[in-house]
């Protein structure tokens, strides 16, 4: 028996296995992407965030949309989906500009890991971008955004997430007390950056 016969016999198995592996990798990659926004899901984002934090000079932000439930209640779920898609698109563009990665943690909560260079100013600008109205079927859908951000130096991913989450809820609660939750406010009051540990 020549060497060609076993190779010829094995070729369909190798091709089949290779195809199986490629399909599995595509499914795995798709599972790490949110189907609505195209952003990474929590698991995929946390892995990317950990890699970015390990490189150093990173900051992390948690973003929660304010007034999102009202958009769904008043205009229906397709309108809410339009807001989530647009938020995902805006975050994706923003992340690309700040050496970062955006993800959708679930519902109307998003996360961003980015370069820590000028992140205080950058987060203020991000707030402006995220709170611009979303145009949908002749309507302007408006949501606010509560953002908590923290530089990650010396923190684990888990610690950074906890600090950013705390800062985001501080901002959300203060917006609620002021009676202006979900609306545009003076720049200094829009975003909480948690720097104390």
N, C-alpha and C positions, 0 to 999 in steps of 0.2 A: 504494500500500500504506500502510495506516495504521500508526501507532506501536504499536497494540494487538497486531497480528499477530506482530511480532518478540518482543515481551514474552511473549506467550502461548507462542510456540515455545521460548523460553529458560527458561521457568518450570520445566519438568521437570528440566532440566540443573542449575539453581540448587538446586532442592530435593534432587536426588540428590547433588550435591557437598556441600551442607550436611550432609546425613545422613551421608555418608562421613566428613567431618571430625569430626563429633560422635562417631561410633563409634570413629574412630581415637584421639581424645582419651581416651575411656573406656578403651580397651584399654591405652593408654600409662599412664594413672593406675593401672589394675589391675596392670600389670606392675611398678609401683613399690611395690606392697603385697605383703607376704608372705601367701600364701593361708591359711596355718595360723593365724598370730597376728593378722593384720590390720595389723601394724606396717609402717612403711616398710622397703623392702629397702635394702641398702647404698647403692646409687646415689641413691635418693630421699632417704635419711637424710642422706647427706653434703651434698647440695644444701641441705637444710633447716638442717643444722648450720652450714654456711658462712654462710648468711644470719643465723642467730642470733648467731654469733660476731662478725660485722661490726657488729651493733647494740651490742656491748660488754657488759661485766659478765656474762660467760658462763663456765660450767664444763662440762667434758666427762667422762663416765664410760664405762668399758668394763666389762661385766659378763659373767662366765662362770659357768655353773651347775656346781656341784661335786656329784658323785654322780649325775649325770644318766644316765650309761651303765648304772649299776647299776639304776636305775628301769626302763630299757628291757630289760635282761637278765633282771631278776627278774619283771617284770610285763607285758612285751610293748610293742610300739610304740604301741598305742593309749594306754597309760598315759603313755608319754613324750610323746605328742602332747598329752595333757591337761595335763601340766606346762608344756609350751611355750605352749599357749594361755593358761593361767592366768598365766604369767609375762608374756606379752604384754599381757594385760588389766591386770595390776597396774602394769606400766610405763607403759601408756597413761594410766591414771588419775593416776599419779605425775607424769608429764610435764605433764599439764594443770594440776596444782596448783603447779608450779614454773616456769611460763613456758618450757616446754621441748618437746622432740620426742624420741620414742623410736624405735628401729629395731632390726630383727633383722639382724645382720651375716651370720649363717649358723650352722647347727647349733644349739648351745646358747649362742651368743655374741650379746650385745645391746649396744646403745650408747644413751647418753642425753646430750643437750645441754640445759642448763638455766641458769637464773639463778645467778650466783655467790654471791648473798646467802646466807650461812649454809650454804654447800654442805657443809662438814665435818659439821655436825650432820645436815643433810638426807640425806647419803649413809648415815650410820649408821642413820637411820630407814628409808631405802629397803632397806637390808640386812634389817632386821627384817621388812618387808613381803614381800620376795622369799623369805625362808626359812620363812615360815609354811607348814605342810603343805597340800598340795593334796588335797582329798577327791575320790576317784574310785572308783566301784563298791564302796563300803563300806570302802575302804582309805584310809589317810593316807599319801600319797607325800611323802617328804621329800627335799629337795635343799638344798645350801648354795649360797652365791654368793660368788665372789671379785670384788671391785670395786676398780678403780683409777680415781682421779679426779684431775683437774688443772684449775686455773683457766686460762682461755685467753688472758688478757691478754698481749699481745706475741707470741703464738704463732700460726703458721699452723694450719690444720686438720690438716694432715699432722703437724706437730710435736706438737700437742696429742694426737692419736691415739697417736703413738709414746710419749709420756710416760705417758698413761693406760694403755696396753697394758703398758708396763714395770712400772708400779705394780700392775696386776692380776696379772701373773705373779709379782711379788714376794710378794703376798698368797697366791696359790695355792701357791707353793713353801713358804712358811712354814707354811701350814696342813698341808701334806703332811708336813713334818718333825715337826710336833707330834703327828701321829697322829690329829688330830681333823678332818681335811679333810671338809667337807660337813656338819659338825655345828655346833651353836650354841656360840659361844665368848664370852668376855667382850667387851663392846662395843669397848673400846679396841683389841683385836687383830683385829677383823673386816675392816677396810677400810684400804687404803693410799691415802693422798692424796699424790700426788707434787707437791710445791711447788718443790723445788729444780730448777733447769734446768741 
